Amino acid sequence: MEGEEMRLVIDTSKVTFTVGRDVQPRTDQNGVQRVERNTNIPMWSVQLVAMDDGGAEVINVTVAAPQPPKVAIGSLVTPVELQAIPWAQNGRNGVAFRASEIKAVAGSKSGSAASAS
């Protein structure tokens, strides 16, 4: 599997996700915003607090989108097609999280006033 990424789709049906901080551009070591290799679409990092019966964990989820996801700190969201991508590089390893989009949960309370749309 050298050179290929293993992507594991996560069942989020029993997990609640809350936005932990403002959406940030996903940047490289030089501070330049990363873009998807094949599409050149900008990448964004969304910090989520994932809670289930076992407790809570903070994860950073990468989303590729022309504009940053419109989610407010403290609001409930649903990561669409959430994947865990194990990685190993230069003797370090971990898990990266990726979603096709982050959608606000309808009717969730957020830190800012809900706009009527």
Buried (B, 14 or more C-beta within 10 A) or exposed (E): EEEEEEEEEBEBEEBBBBBBBEBEEBEEEEEEEBEEEEEEEBBBBBBBBBBEEEEEEEBBBBBBBEEBBEBBBBBBBBBEEBBBBEEEEEEEEEEBBBBEBBBBBEEBEBEEEEEEE
